[in-house]
Amino acid sequence: MLIPVLSATLLLARPGAVDVTGTWEMEVKSQEGTAHPTIALRQEGERITGTYQGKIGESALEGTVRGSDIRFAVNLKFQDVSYKVTYIGTVSGDHMEGTARFGDAGTGNWSARRKKNQV
């Protein structure tokens, strides 16, 4: 009985384990300008789900976290055109950053900081 408990504890406390659960304030830079959406993430193992809130509304997002690597996507609709935005980056504590692909409309850079004092 003690071995499974110790194994589970070691897995949860492994070096490099990241938990991105929480609300994050983003800065997304593209050829169209800079946006400041907010994402609310829930992490279960390597899977993340949540919501993306920006100027054009709220959308669901899904993705993964493996080690310090994060990848998530959101489907957005703007002026009757739908497109998928894919974010790929790395997480370090309360900061993450990387690149974004805006469907077929190009790429950009993004960064995010976790909001403090969350319950």
C-alpha positions, 0 to 999 in steps of 0.5 A: 500500500505504501509503494503506490502512495509514494509513486503517486507523490513522486509523479506529482512532485517530479521536477519540471511538472507544471500546473497552468490552472488559473486565469492568465492575461495575454499579449498577442502580437501580429501583423494586425496589431496587439491584442490582450485576451484573457484565458482561464485554464483547467489542467488535468494531467497533460490535458488543458481546457478552458475559455478564451475571452477577447474583443470578439467574444468568448470561445472554448479552448483545448490543449496539452501541457507536456513538461514545460511545453504548452499547446492549445487552440481556440476557434474564433469567428470574426465578421462571419469568418471562422478560423483556428488560432493555435498557440505553442510555447513554454511555461515557466512558473507564472509566465508563458510565451511562444508563437501563434498561428492564425489559421491561414492568416499568418503568425505572431508572438504571444506571452501571458502572466498568471493573475495573482490572488486567485481562489 
